[in-house]
Amino acid sequence: MLCDNLAQDKADAEYQAWIPKFAKSLVSLADLAKEYRGGKPIEICPVEKGSFNVCVRVRFEPDGKPDAMVRFPCPGRVKLPEEKVKNEVEVMQYLRDTVSTPIPRVLGYGVHELGPFIVMEFMDGERLSRLVMAETSGIQCATLDLNLSQGRLMTVYRNLADVLIELSALRFESIGSIARNPQGSWAVSRRPLTYNTIDLLESANVQPNLEPSRTFTSSSEYLELLAAQHIHHLINQRNDIIKDEADCRRKYTARHLFQKIVKNLPKDEDTGPFPLFCDDLRFSNMLVDKQLNITALIDFEFFYAAPVQFMHCPPWYLLLAPPEDYPQGLRAFASAFSDRVLLFLQALRERENMAIQNGKLDESQRLSHRMQKTMDDGTFWVMYAARKSFAFDDIYWEFLDERFFGERKSFEERTQLLSTEERLKLDEFVKMKMEQKEQRSLE
């Protein structure tokens, strides 16, 4: 699905207007880092720009402490910057207390003239993605080097398995973002802040369809909300979301049929407890040393307690590129991904065995057989489609429609699966979207 070009232009204009202000204030960030770290700053390193954040490393005279990293959400690209920073700080503080994987220490956070910020310890290491990616040859999206030796790849997968085993053991009573309560314990306190939420705000000009205080006590309740969010997106993105009337009908139909899929999912472990999950955990957010040992995890804004089904799916990033961006297409992704999943599950079983022997994992907590099951029964693609608004249509028609509704001889067949009410509303809906297509406005 295409993004709203008007919304993206507006977001980019806001970001571009902020850049000169940031450049003008760059020198002062040394003082901001010093305020929270202490010591004498000696150098401001080149700015690192990501999809959602701008980061600056501030070097200090050697004093036995790590340098500092100052991090700002990008205005325009991040529409909920205060919520994002709060979420990230809470998760970093929680993880430092609970996992063995190195996590940067938060030195301070607040609001600067440039916006909300975090000052954290700088962590050494190379992004893992850079060490396992193929030669891009002009291809925009980085992909896994399929010629990596199996030994090197297994080292990567074993280290990833250790991270996921630890994260899967962190459980909460409801679904949402976590915070420390007045009693000093950690609990879910507000809505889950997801990658998709930020993406919809920036690239579709679509507001979240849940209140900030909303949390969930069952996976089915949350998954049904995600399915409804796809319809909410189709209704509220005004520009570039449909090509023509036929495309509009397909998208309307797919979303309503997806609701039926979600409502009929098994209710296993429906009421939790719910694992801590990250929408944006990937190899580019893992730092490693020369032996590929993980030296730190970074980027924590999209961690939240989530449905168990999310954690039961193999990591989509085993090939680096997401399915919808894989250069050779979805079918090629599925084939290459299946091969890598077999290797990853082998590594995961090894690490699960070790964790069980060391008393860190119970036999009932194994992820490996659950991940295999989600691949076998299609749940992997259902969960991926639920979380990805802009990839939804391609995923639905390629992997879900015929699996759940049988062979598709014509599109008209599928519209007959809609409820009477849904069919009656279809023509009026198409008319509205075609009018919006002609108007080309954000309001």
N, C-alpha and C positions, 0 to 999 in steps of 0.2 A: 504494500500500500504506500502511496506517495504521501509525503509530508505536506503541510500547508505552507506554500512558498511565501505567502504574505506574513504568516506568523514567524517563520524562520528569519525573514528579512528584518522584521521588527526586533526580534531577539538579538540578531547579529548587530543591528544598529546600536542597541543599548550596550552591548559588549564593547563594540568599537569606540563608543563615546567614553567608556570607562578606562580604556587602555592608556590614554595620555595622562589621566589622573593618577593611575597606578605608577606610570613611569616617573611622574613628577615626585611621587612620594617614596620612591624605591629606596633612596638613601636612608630615609627615616625608619625603615623597617629594621635596620640594625639596632636602633634604640628600642624598638618594640621587642625584638628578640632578647636583648640584654635585660629588659625589665623583668622577664619571666625566667631567664636562664641564669643571669649573672655572668660575670667575666667580662673580658674586653673583646668586642668584635673587631675583626681585622679585614674581612672581605665579604662582599655580597656577590654570590655566585650567579651565573646566568639563570634567567627565569625559565622555569619548566612549565609549559602550558599543556593541560590535559583537556579532556572533553568537558569537565565540569569545574575544574579548579586551576588556579594559578599558584605555583609554589616557588619559594625562594629559600635557598640554603644560605645561612649566615655562618661564616667561619669565625671561630674564636681562637684567641691565643691558647696554646695547649695548657690545659689545666686538669686533665684526667676525665673530663666530661665530654659527651658527644656534642657536636655542633647542633644548631637549632634549624628547624624548618618552619617557615611562616607560610600559612596556607589560606587562601581566600577562595570562596565560591565565585564563579564567573557570573557577574550580573547579566541578565538577559538569558543566559543558558540555564541558570538555576533560579527558578521562580519562588522557591521556598527556602531561602538561604539560612534563615535563623533556625528553622526546623531541621534542616540538613546538618548544620554544625552541631546542634544539640544532640542529634542522634549519633553522630560520629564520635563525639566526645564521650558520651555515655558508654557506647560499645567498646571503645578503646580502653576505658578504665575498667570495665567489666572483664574483658578478655585478658588484660595484664594480670588480673588476680586469679584467673581460672585455667589458662592453657599454658603449655610449655613452649609453644611456638613464640618466638620473639615478636613483641608488639611495641611500637613506639610509645614512649611515655608522653602524656599530655603535660606540657609545662604551664600552659595558660590558654585562655580563650576569652572572647568578648566581642565588642563591636568597635571598630575603627572607623575613621572617616571614609575608608574604602569599602566598608561593609563588615559583616561578621568574619572572624578569623580564628584560627587555631595556631598556637605555637607549640611544636612538639620536638622531640629529639630527632635528629637526623640519623637514619639507619643506613649503614653501608651495605652494598651488594649491587648486583646487576639484575635488571628485570629478567626473570626466567624466560619470558617470551622471546627476548632477543637472542637467546642461546639455542633455541630449538626451532626457530622459524626458518622457512624456506627462502631462497632467493626470490625477492618479490617480482623482479623483471617488469616493473611498472604496474603490477597489480596492486590496487589500493589496499586491499585487506590482507593482512599477514596470515599465513597458514603454516601449519606444522610441516617441518621437513620430513617427508615420508621416507627419506633415505637415512634417517637417524639410525644408528645401531640399536638393536634391541636392548643391549645392556644399558646404554645411555638413557633410552626411553624408560626402561624399567626403574632406573634410579629416580627419574622425575616422578613417575607414577607412585612409587613407594612413598616418597616424601609427601606427595599430595594425599595419599591414603592416610598417612598419620594425621594430617591436618583435619581431614573430614571425620575421622574416627573421634577426634577430640571434640569437634564442633557438634557432632550428632549426639553427644552425651549431655550437652547443655540444653536443658528442657525448661519450659515455662507453662503456666496453667492456661494461657490464652494466646491469641495471635495478635501481634502488634510490635511496636517499638518498645525497647526496654529502658528503664531508668531505675536509679536507686531511690527507694522510698524513704520517708522520714525515719523509719525504724532501722535503716541501714542495709536492708536486703534488696535484692534485685527482682523486679517484676515488670510485666508489661503495663504501660501506662497510657499509651496513645496509639493512633492508627499506624499501621506499617507504612514507612516511607520507602517506596519502591523505585527502582530504576525507571519502570514504565510510567509512574506518576510524573516524574520530572520530564521524561521524554514527551509525554502528552502535553504538558504545559508549554514546553518550548516549541515543539514541532507541529502541534495541532491546535494550540490555543484552547485546549479543553481542560476545564477545571476538574479536580478529583470528585468522584461521586460518593465520597464518604467524609464525614466530619472529623476534625482533628482528634477528638476524644474517642472515636469509635474503635473498639477492639472486638475480637471474635472468640467465641468459646467452642467452635467446631470448625473443622476443615471444610465440611460441606457448605456451611454458611459463607465462608470466605470465598470458596471457589465459585459459588453461585454469584457472589458480588463481582468477581473478576469477569465472569461470562456476561453479566449485565453491563459491565464497564465497556466491553467491546461494542455493544449496542449504543451506549452513551457516547462513545467516541464517534461512531458512524453518524449519529444524529448531529453532534455538535461541532465536528470539524467542518467548516464551511467551504473550504477550497481544496481542490486537488485530490480529494478522497475518492472520487468516482471518475471514470472515463466517459461513460455514456449510460443510457437507461439499462441496458443489459448488464453492465458491470454493477450498477447499483442494485439490481435485483439479486444478483449472485451474492453480493456482500450482505445484503439484508437476510437472505435465506441462510447463508452460512452461519451467521451469528445466532439466529434463532434455533437452528439445528444444534449448534454447539451447546446452547443452554440445555437442550434435551440430553446430550451426552453427559454433561456435568451433573445434572440432577439424577442420573442413573448410575453414577459411579459407586463402587462398593464403599461402605461406611466403616471400613476397618480403621481402628485407631482414630476415629472421627473426633473424639473429644480430648485428644492429647494424651500426655503432655506433648508440647510442640517444640521442635528443635530450633536452635538459632541457625539462620540461613542467610546467605548473602546473594542478592541478584547479580552482583558485579564481581564475585570472586572469579579470578581467571589468572593465567600465568603472567600477565603483565602487571598484576598486583601482588606478585610474590618476588621478593629479592633473594638471590642465591649467591653462594660463593663459587669458586672455580670448580669445586667438586659437585656442584648442583645441590648442595645442602641449603635449605631455606634459612636465610638470616633474618627475615622479617616478612610479615604481611603488612600491606599498606592499603589505604582507601577503604573506609569502614562505614560510609554514610548509608549504604543500602543493606545493612544487616537488620534482621528483625526475626522474631519468633514466627514460624511459618507452618503451614500444613506439613505433616510428616511425609506426604507424597513428594514434596519438593526435594527433601533430603534423600529420598529413596530412588531418585533418578540419577543415572551416571552424569558426571559433569559435562555439560555441553561443550566446554572449551578444550576438550582433549585434542581437538584439531586446531586450536587457537581461534579460527574464524567461526562466528556463529553460523548456523545453518543457512539463514537467509542471505548471508554475504559470501558464502563459499563460492569461489570463482567458477568452479565447474558445475554448479547447480545443486539443487536439493537432493536429487537421486545419487549424485556422486558423493555428496556429504554423507548420506545415509550409509552407503557402502563402506567408505573409508572409516566412518565413525564406528560402525559395527565391529570392524577389525580391531580398532584401538580400544574399544570397550572390553573386548576379550582379554587383551593384555592388562588393562587397568584392573579388571576384576581379579585377575591372577595376582597382581601386586597387592590389591586390597585384602584378599584372603590371607596372604602371607602376613601382612601387618595385623590383621584381626587375630590370627593365631597367636602372634607374639603378645598382643595386648591382653588376650585372654589368659595366656600363661603367666603374665606379669600381674594379673589381678586388676587390670585397668578397664577391662571390658567383660561383660557377661555374654554368654553364648546367645542369649535372646536378643542382644543388641547388634548383631551382625548386620551390616549394610549390604554385603556382597550379593546374597541371594535375593534380597529385595530389589536391588538395582537390576539384576538379571530379569526378574519378573516384569519390571516396568518396561524393559526393552521387548520382552516377548509379547506382552498383551497390549502394547500401544500407549500405556499410561505416560511414558516418557514424552510423547508428542502432545498428549492432552495437556500435560502440565506446562510444557514449553509454550504451546499456543495460548494457554490461559494467561501467561505472564508477559506476552509480547504482542502489543496491539499492532505494531507496524509490520510484523511478520505473520500475523494471524491468517490472512487469506491464503497465502501460498502454502502454509503448513496445513491448514484445514483441508484444502482440496487435494493436496498431494498425499497426505498420510492418514487423515481421519475420516473423510466422508465415506468412502467405500468400506473401510474397516467396520464402521458402526452401522451403516445403512445399506450395505450390499452393493452389488454392481450398479453403476450409474449409466444407463443407456441414453438419458437425456437430462438436461437441466430441469425441464418442466416436471419430470418425475419428482425431483426434490421439493419443488414448491408444494406438491400435494402432501408432503409430510408436515407442513406447517399447520398450526391450528386454524380453525375457521376465522378467528379474530385476527390472527397474523396475516392471513391471506387477504382479508378485507382491507387491511391498513396498507398493504403493499403499494397499490397504485398511487395513493395519496402521498405516501412517503417518497416514492420516486419523483413525483411532481415537485415536492418541496426541495429535494436535493438538486434537481435540474435547475430550478430557479436560483438556488444559491450558487450553483456553478456559473450561471450567467452574471450574477451580481458582483462576484469577486470582492467581498469585503470581509472584515474580521468581526463585524457586529451585525 
